[in-house]
Amino acid sequence: MKQAETTTDERHIPQPEMVDVSTLPAAVPAGRERSAAPPGERRGTRLYVIDGLRLVAALMVVVHHYIGTARADRPDNPIWGRPVSEIFPDVFPVATYGWLGVEFFFVISGFVICMSSWGRRPRDFFVSRVIRLYPAYWFAVLFTTAVLTVLPAVFQPLKPTQWILNLSMLQKGMGVPDVDNVYWTLWSELRFYLIFLLVVATGLTYRKVVVFCCVWGTAAVFAGKSGIPVLITLTNPDAAWFFIAGLALYLMHRFGQDPLLWCILGMSWVMSQNDILHRVEFEDVSTWSGSVFLYTVFLLVMAGVALGLADRIRWKWLTTAGALTYPLYLMHYAVGTAVIHYLRDRVDARLLVIGLIAGMLVLSWLVHRLVERPLAKFLKKGLTGMFSRLDTPPDRTTSG
């Protein structure tokens, strides 16, 4: 689980759920085997709290990267030039737990991916993932590469062949380094989408998702000891139980709570302790007890959301907050630490961090409005047309 010293910060960013939260159904205990919407289902209700939790998770990781990592606390660190615990003695102990935003986001991802794919065709699922993930990602790869080329300090830009391969989002599978270390979470998300697509293709039901959780969890447990690279890659043992927790929580929201779903959620909590322990050892700045406590509180909050306790929170601005999350996640780390490196001796440290975070949020909003939205429409039109052509039977002409 531990990695080489040169990749200390590789696992520090959440990959958000990476899906816009749309309307969510009410908890309906009956009709569990129907993939269509059950009668009496609550329509037009959006869980705005999920959008807010996504941004909170992302901001946790941003603060962690800037002022809460072991790397940033070294006397000779390239970010601040001196231990960050001396610069932010009050904030540093709290920021050291920001890496948990990764785990929070995997849980949210399991919830919203199950929600967004319910009753949809595999092609719809595929198109929604492409138009959601790639526009901002392509911009982030090019933007980060350009900034690191101009401001090489904390991180160096990749070779042209490497950053070009990064545009595929499949570089991890090819053994190519990421343009920004935070992209490792995209690889975890893509593997989750791949195996969950198999269930989507058969039509989602309560029973099928429960069976999927049990089968995937069991496979993930044995994969780590199998030594079979393909099995380890597909089952994703490090993140599987966080996604499973999100799936169970969504089933609670859609169908109502029951002992089986609580058992799955409880088992996910138990099995997640292995990854949390390894992350604590890897990060080397936080405690196991504190990490478990925060993760447990988060699961309880998510359970409250799933059971409808936050339905009255309908603040429209949370939708915008959720939209900022993905671009912020993609651009904050390599670019942000480079900015800190070059301005640390010219600007007050607290003002620098606050201003940098504010600037990243503004940039994220601009990327969402000027890149994500127009490019997503273009891609959706093209991909929809492609699938339409695939559905068209060939023109067979006969000659007399």
N, C-alpha and C positions, 0 to 999 in steps of 0.2 A: 504493500500500500504506500509506503514511503517512496519518495522519488529523489532523484539526484538533486544536489544543492542548487544547480543552475535552473531548476524548474520549481523552485519553492512556491511561486505564486500561481502555478498553473491551474489550481482548482479553486480559485477564489470567486467565481462569478456565477450567479444564478442564471439559469436559462429558463427565465421565465417560461413557463406555460406557453408562452409565445403564441397566444391566440386571443383575439378580441372576445371578451365575455359578452355573449348575446343573451337572448331571453332564456330563462331557465324554468323548467316545469315544477309543479308542486309535488310534494310527497304524496304518492298514491300507493297504498299497500296492496291493492288488488291489481290483477291483470299483469303480473310480472313477466309473463312470457311473450307479451306483445311488444314488437319493436316500434309500433306506431304509438302516437300519443294516447294515453289512457283518457277515458271520459272524465270530465271534471278537472282536468289538468289546469294549473294556473298558467295563464298566458300573459305575455307582455310584461313580465316581471324580471327585472334585471338585478343581479346581485352586484351592486355597486361596490360593496365592501371588498369583493375579490380584486377589483381594479386597484383599490387603495392598498391592499395587502401586497400586491405585486410590486408597486412602487416602493413600499416600505422595505421589502426584501432586497430590491435593487440598491436602495440607498444604504442599507446595512453593509452591503458588499463594497460599495464605493468608499464609504468612510473607512472600512477595514483596509482596503488597498492603500488608501492615502496615509492613514495614521495608526493602523492597528495590526500590521504584520510583523513577524519576526525579522523579515528582511529589512523593513523600514526602521527597526530598532537597533540595527547594528551600528557601531561607531563609524564604520567606513561605508555606510550605505550610500548608493549613488542618487537616492531620491532627495534626502534632506541634508546629507553630509554629516550628520550626527544622530545619536539615538532619538527617535521620535518620542519616546517616553519622557525625555527631558523637555521637549518642546510642548507636549500636551500631556502633562502628568495626570490631569483629572479625566481626560477623555480616553486616553490610551487603554486603560483597563476595560472600559466598556467596548471600545472599538475592536478589541481582540476577538470578540464573539461575533463579529459581523459576517464571518464565513458561513454562519448558519443560514444566511439568506439563500445560499445554494440549495440546501435541503428544503427550505420553505418553498422555494420556487418549484422544485420537483413535485412536491405534494400538490401545489396549485395546478401544475401542468396536468397531472393525472386527473384531477377534478374537471378542468375545463376541456381537455381533449375528449374525455368521455362524453361530456355534455354536447360539445359542438359536432360530434360525429354520430350522435344518436339519430337513427332513422335516415341516414344519408348513404348514398352509394359510395363505393370505394373511389370512384373517379372524383366525386365531389370532395371527399376527404383529401385526396392527393392535390387537387387544385387549391383548396383552402390552405394547405400547408405551404405550397410553393409561393403563393402570392403573399403569405404572411411572413415567411422567413427570408426570402431572397432579396427583395428590393433594398431594405435597410442594410442587409448584410453586404451586398455588393458595394454599396456606398462606403460602408465602414472599412472594408478591406482596402479600397483605393485611398480613402481619406487617411487612414492610419499609416499606410505605406508612404504616402506623400509627406506626412508630418515627421515620421521617423527618418526619412531621407534628409529632410532639412534640419531636424533637431535630434541627431543620434546621440544618446547619452545613456539613459537607463537601459534602453533596448535598441538593438540594431535592426535596420530594415532587412527583409529577406531578399534572396536573389529573385530576379524576374520570373524564372521558371517556378519558383516556390510560391510566390504570391499569386501568380496566375492560377496555379492549381488550387489555391485557397478559394478561388471564386466558385469552385464546385461544392464547397462545404464538406467534401469527402476526404480532405487531406489526411485526417487521422488514420483512416483505413489504408492509406497509401504510404504511411510512415513519413509524411512531409510535415515539418513544423508549422504551427499556426502563426499567422501574421501578428495576432495578439493572443497571449496565453489564455485569455478568458474564453476563447472559442471552444475549449474542450467540452463545455456543457452542451454545445450544439450536437456533438457526436453522441452524447448520451440521449438527447432528445430524439435524434434521427433513428436510433435503434429502437426506442420505445415506439415511435410511429410505425416502424416497419413491422414489428411483431403484433401490435394492436390492430394494424390494418387487416390481419388475417381474421380477426373477430368481426371487424366492421364489414368485411366481405360477406359474412354469413348472416348479417342482420343482428344488431345488438339487442340482447334481452338481459333481464336480471340474472338468469341462470348462467348464460354464456359468459358474462363479465365475472361472475363469482368463480366459475370454473377456471377462467383465464388467470385470475389472481392466484388461485391455488396452484395451478400448473406452473406458472411463471415463477412464483416464489419458491416452489420446490426445486425447479431447474436451476435457479440462481444459487440456491444453497449448495447443490452438488457440483455446480460448474466450477467453483473456485478450487476445489480439490481434484477436479478431473484432469487438469493440465491440458485440456483440449482448447486451443486458441479460438476456434470457430464458435464453440459452445460458450466460452467466456464472453466473447464479443457480442453474441446475440442475446444472452440472458442478462448481461450488464449487472453483475452482482453488487457492485458498489452503489447503484442508484435504484435498483428494482423495487425495494421495499418502500421507498418514498413515493414512487409512482403508484404502487399498489394502495398505499394509504389514501391517495387522492381519488382513486377509482372507488374504493369502499365508501368514502365520504360522499361522492356524487350519488351512489346508489341509495344512500340514506336520504339524500335530498329528494331524489326522484320517487322512491318507493316507500320511504319511511324507515325508521330504525327498527332493527330486530337483532336478536342475540348473535346470529351468524355474522352480520356485518360488523358488530362490535368485536367479535372474536378476530375477524380479519384485521381490523384496525389495531387491536391489541397485539396481534402477532407481528404486524408491521412495526409497531413501536419496539417490541422486544428485539426483532432481528436488525433494526436500524442501529442498535447499540454498537454493533461491530464496526459499522462505518463511522459512527460518531467518535468512537474511541480512536480509530486510526486517524481521523481528521485532527483530533486534539493533539495526537503525537506528531502529526505532520506539521501542523501550524506552530506548535511549540510556544504558544502564548496564552492559551485559555485553559480552563479546567474541565475535566469530564463532568463533574457534578453540575457545574453551571451550565454547560452545554446541554445536558439532558433536561435540566429544568426548563430552559428556554424553549427547547424543541417540544416538550410536553405541553407547555402553555400554548404554543402555536397550534398544536393538534386540537387542543380543547377549544380554541377560538374558531378553528375551521369546523369543528363539530357543531358549534353554536350556529355558525353561518349555514351549514348544511341542514340543520333542523329548523331554520327559519327565524332564529332569534335576531338576525340583523336585517330582516326584510324592510323594516321601517326606514333604514338609512338609504336615502335616495338622492344624495347630493350629486348633481349633474357634473360638477367639476372632477369627480372621481373618474369619470370616463376619460377625460383628458389625461389625468394622472396615469391611468393604465396604459394609454397610448404612448407615453414617453418612455415607458420601462425598457422596451426592447432596444431602441436606438441608444439609450443611456448605457445599457449593459454592454453593447457592442463597442462603444467608443471611449468609455471613461478611463480605462486602465493604462494602456501604453501611452496614449496621447496625454492623459492627465498627469502621469508621473514625469513625463518629459517636461511639461510646463512647470511643474513644481521644481524640478531640478534647475531650470534656467532662471526662475524668479525667486527662489528661496532666500537669496541674500538681498533682494530689492524690495520685497513686500512683507509686511507683517504676516507671520505664519497663519494665524487664525483668519485674517482677512483673505489670505491667499486660498485657503481651503474652502471657505464659504463662497468666495467669488468664483472659484473653479467649479464647484458643484452647481452654482446658479447658472454659470455659463454653459455647462454641459446640458442642463435641463433645457435651456433656450435652444441650443443646437439640436437637441433631440426633438423638440417641437418642430423646428424648421425641417428636419429630415422627414418627420412624419407627414407634414403637410406638403412638402415640395418634392419628396422622393417616393416615400412609401405609397401614399394614396394614388397619385397618377400612374406610377409604374404598376401598382397592383391591378388597376383597372385594365391597363394594356395587357398584362400577362393573363388575366382572367379571360379576356376576350379571345386571346390567341389559343389558350389551352382548351377553352370550351369549344372553339371551332375545330381544334384538332380531334377531340373526342367525337364531335359530330361527324367528321369525315370518316373516322374509324367505324362508326355505326352504319354508314351508308353502304349498301350492298354494291358489289362491283357491277359495272355495266357490261353485261354479256350480250354480245351480238352474234347472230348466227348468219352464216352465208349460205345461199342456196346452191 
